[in-house]
Amino acid sequence: MSESRSEPVSVFLADDDAGLRGAYRKLFERTPGFRFAGEAADGAQAARLVAALRPSVALLDVQMPGTDGLEAARRILAETGTRVVMLTTFDLDEYVHEALALGASGFLLKNASPAELLHAVRTVHAGNAMLAPEVTVRLLDRFRPRRPDERHAFTRQVLSARELQVIRLVARGHSNQEIADELCLSLETVRTYLRRVFAKLDVRDRTHLAVLAHQAGLLHEPR
């Protein structure tokens, strides 16, 4: 018999709301393809447990007593390969940019449906970014031009015209297939461009790349 089944996605949750932890725990325990790796009620405990358990994805509440979710994310992303998704509410926009700059793979609203939550974890585990649509709109509305004394990552690299086209389309939320169709390229060629851009700019994923593109004002430049 062949054992070609993929490993379940292991998920860790940190939130000071015991009720929410219980609901999420049941969801992941009952859904095929997932494994609930553990939970914590504060950021310090979360960072310690994630370092020990090494789950695929960690869901971190932004606001927790003591060590908050941002500090936990900072430690986890510096010490492990675990991908981080921040759990947030509408009034926490000021934390989004900082978390993405740290390397978080996305933001999800706490009122997300079970299907949306599972989709977010699958998406992030696959190496892509996941931002709740409401968070994305509010995040982009808050972007401001960088100060003249701040050196942007793009200023340290020479990017080809084609690479800039790909970056702009990523920042607009296009999938790899949509980029391929738009630029008349093969899917593998798009993936090659993205790997090259990720390496040049030292970014982890599409979310971080999109943030840099918005900071650089690329969406306001001609294609």
C-alpha positions as CSV (number, residue, x, y, z in Angstrom):
1,M,0.0,0.0,0.0
2,S,1.2,3.5,-0.8
3,E,1.5,6.0,2.0
4,S,1.3,9.1,-0.2
5,R,-1.0,11.1,2.1
6,S,0.3,14.4,3.1
7,E,1.0,15.2,6.7
8,P,-1.8,17.1,8.5
9,V,-1.3,20.8,9.0
10,S,-0.4,21.3,12.7
11,V,-1.9,24.4,14.2
12,F,-1.1,26.3,17.4
13,L,-3.4,28.9,18.9
14,A,-2.6,31.7,21.4
15,D,-5.6,33.7,22.7
16,D,-6.6,34.8,26.2
17,D,-10.2,34.0,25.5
18,A,-10.7,30.4,26.8
19,G,-14.0,30.1,24.9
20,L,-12.4,31.0,21.6
21,R,-9.6,28.6,22.2
22,G,-12.1,25.8,22.9
23,A,-14.0,26.5,19.7
24,Y,-10.9,26.6,17.6
25,R,-9.5,23.5,19.2
26,K,-12.7,21.5,18.4
27,L,-12.7,22.8,14.8
28,F,-9.1,21.7,14.1
29,E,-9.5,18.4,16.0
30,R,-12.6,17.5,14.0
31,T,-11.4,18.6,10.5
32,P,-9.5,16.1,8.4
33,G,-6.1,17.4,7.3
34,F,-5.4,19.3,10.5
35,R,-3.8,18.6,13.8
36,F,-4.3,20.8,16.8
37,A,-0.7,21.2,18.2
38,G,-1.4,23.2,21.4
39,E,-2.6,26.4,22.9
40,A,-1.6,29.3,25.1
41,A,-3.3,32.2,26.9
42,D,-0.4,34.7,26.6
43,G,2.4,35.6,24.2
44,A,5.3,34.4,26.4
45,Q,3.9,30.9,26.8
46,A,3.0,30.8,23.1
47,A,6.6,31.7,22.0
48,R,8.0,29.0,24.3
49,L,5.5,26.3,23.2
50,V,5.9,27.0,19.5
51,A,9.7,26.8,19.8
52,A,9.2,23.4,21.4
53,L,6.4,22.0,19.3
54,R,7.3,23.5,15.9
55,P,3.7,23.6,14.5
56,S,3.2,24.5,10.8
57,V,1.0,27.6,11.6
58,A,0.5,29.7,14.7
59,L,-2.6,31.8,15.2
60,L,-1.8,34.6,17.6
61,D,-4.2,37.1,19.1
62,V,-2.8,40.6,18.8
63,Q,-3.8,41.7,22.2
64,M,-3.0,39.4,25.2
65,P,-2.1,40.2,28.8
66,G,1.6,40.4,29.5
67,T,3.5,39.6,26.4
68,D,1.3,40.5,23.4
69,G,0.9,38.8,20.1
70,L,3.3,41.1,18.3
71,E,6.1,40.2,20.6
72,A,5.3,36.6,20.4
73,A,5.3,36.8,16.6
74,R,8.7,38.5,16.7
75,R,10.2,35.7,18.8
76,I,8.5,32.9,16.8
77,L,9.5,34.2,13.4
78,A,13.1,34.8,14.6
79,E,13.5,31.4,16.1
80,T,11.3,28.9,14.1
81,G,10.0,28.2,10.6
82,T,6.4,28.4,11.8
83,R,4.2,30.7,9.8
84,V,2.2,33.2,11.8
85,V,-1.3,34.5,11.3
86,M,-2.5,37.3,13.6
87,L,-6.0,37.3,14.9
88,T,-7.4,40.8,15.1
89,T,-10.5,43.0,15.3
90,F,-11.6,46.0,13.3
91,D,-10.1,48.6,15.6
92,L,-6.5,47.2,15.6
93,D,-5.2,48.6,12.3
94,E,-2.2,50.2,13.9
95,Y,-0.7,46.7,14.5
96,V,-1.1,45.3,11.0
97,H,1.9,47.0,9.3
98,E,4.2,46.1,12.2
99,A,3.2,42.5,12.1
100,L,3.7,42.2,8.4
101,A,7.0,43.9,8.6
102,L,8.0,41.2,11.2
103,G,7.2,38.6,8.6
104,A,3.7,37.5,9.6
105,S,1.9,35.7,6.8
106,G,-1.5,37.3,7.3
107,F,-4.3,38.8,9.4
108,L,-7.7,37.3,10.1
109,L,-10.7,38.8,11.8
110,K,-11.9,37.0,14.9
111,N,-15.4,36.8,13.5
112,A,-14.2,34.8,10.5
113,S,-16.4,31.7,9.8
114,P,-14.9,28.2,10.3
115,A,-14.6,27.8,6.5
116,E,-12.7,31.1,6.3
117,L,-10.4,30.1,9.2
118,L,-9.6,26.7,7.6
119,H,-9.0,28.3,4.2
120,A,-6.6,30.9,5.8
121,V,-4.5,28.2,7.5
122,R,-4.3,26.1,4.4
123,T,-3.3,29.2,2.3
124,V,-0.6,30.2,4.7
125,H,0.7,26.7,5.1
126,A,1.0,26.5,1.3
127,G,3.4,29.5,1.5
128,N,0.9,32.2,0.5
129,A,-0.4,35.3,2.3
130,M,-3.8,35.6,3.8
131,L,-5.4,39.0,4.7
132,A,-9.0,39.3,5.6
133,P,-10.5,41.6,2.9
134,E,-11.6,44.2,5.4
135,V,-8.1,44.3,6.9
136,T,-6.5,44.6,3.4
137,V,-8.7,47.6,2.5
138,R,-8.1,49.4,5.8
139,L,-4.4,48.6,5.7
140,L,-3.8,50.0,2.2
141,D,-5.8,53.1,3.1
142,R,-3.4,53.9,5.9
143,F,-0.2,53.6,3.9
144,R,1.9,56.8,3.7
145,P,5.0,57.6,1.7
146,R,8.2,56.7,3.4
147,R,10.3,59.4,4.9
148,P,13.3,60.6,2.7
149,D,15.8,59.3,5.2
150,E,14.4,55.7,5.1
151,R,16.1,53.5,2.6
152,H,13.5,51.2,0.9
153,A,14.5,47.6,0.0
154,F,13.9,48.4,-3.7
155,T,16.7,51.0,-3.7
156,R,19.3,48.3,-2.9
157,Q,18.4,46.1,-5.9
158,V,18.2,46.4,-9.7
159,L,14.8,45.1,-10.8
160,S,13.9,44.4,-14.4
161,A,10.8,45.9,-16.0
162,R,9.2,42.4,-16.0
163,E,10.0,41.9,-12.4
164,L,8.4,45.2,-11.5
165,Q,5.3,44.2,-13.5
166,V,5.0,40.9,-11.6
167,I,5.5,42.8,-8.2
168,R,2.7,45.3,-9.1
169,L,0.3,42.5,-10.0
170,V,1.1,40.6,-6.7
171,A,0.4,43.8,-4.8
172,R,-2.9,44.1,-6.5
173,G,-3.9,40.7,-5.2
174,H,-3.4,38.7,-8.5
175,S,-2.8,34.9,-8.3
176,N,0.1,33.3,-10.1
177,Q,-2.3,32.1,-12.9
178,E,-3.8,35.6,-13.2
179,I,-0.3,37.1,-13.5
180,A,0.6,34.5,-16.2
181,D,-2.5,35.4,-18.2
182,E,-2.0,39.1,-17.8
183,L,1.6,39.0,-19.0
184,C,1.3,36.1,-21.4
185,L,3.8,34.0,-19.5
186,S,3.8,30.4,-18.4
187,L,2.9,29.6,-14.8
188,E,6.4,28.3,-14.2
189,T,7.9,31.5,-15.6
190,V,5.9,33.5,-13.1
191,R,7.0,31.3,-10.2
192,T,10.6,31.8,-11.4
193,Y,10.2,35.6,-11.4
194,L,8.7,35.4,-7.9
195,R,11.5,33.3,-6.5
196,R,14.0,35.7,-8.0
197,V,12.3,38.7,-6.6
198,F,11.9,37.1,-3.1
199,A,15.6,36.4,-3.1
200,K,16.6,39.9,-4.3
201,L,14.4,41.7,-1.7
202,D,14.8,39.1,1.1
203,V,11.1,38.7,1.6
204,R,9.3,35.7,3.0
205,D,6.0,35.7,1.1
206,R,3.6,37.7,-1.1
207,T,2.2,39.7,1.7
208,H,5.7,41.2,2.6
209,L,6.3,41.8,-1.1
210,A,3.0,43.6,-1.5
211,V,3.7,45.8,1.5
212,L,7.1,46.8,0.0
213,A,5.4,47.6,-3.3
214,H,2.8,49.8,-1.6
215,Q,5.5,51.6,0.4
216,A,7.5,52.3,-2.8
217,G,4.4,53.7,-4.5
218,L,4.6,51.1,-7.4
219,L,0.9,50.9,-7.8
220,H,0.9,54.6,-8.8
221,E,3.4,54.1,-11.5
222,P,2.6,53.2,-15.1
223,R,2.7,49.5,-16.0
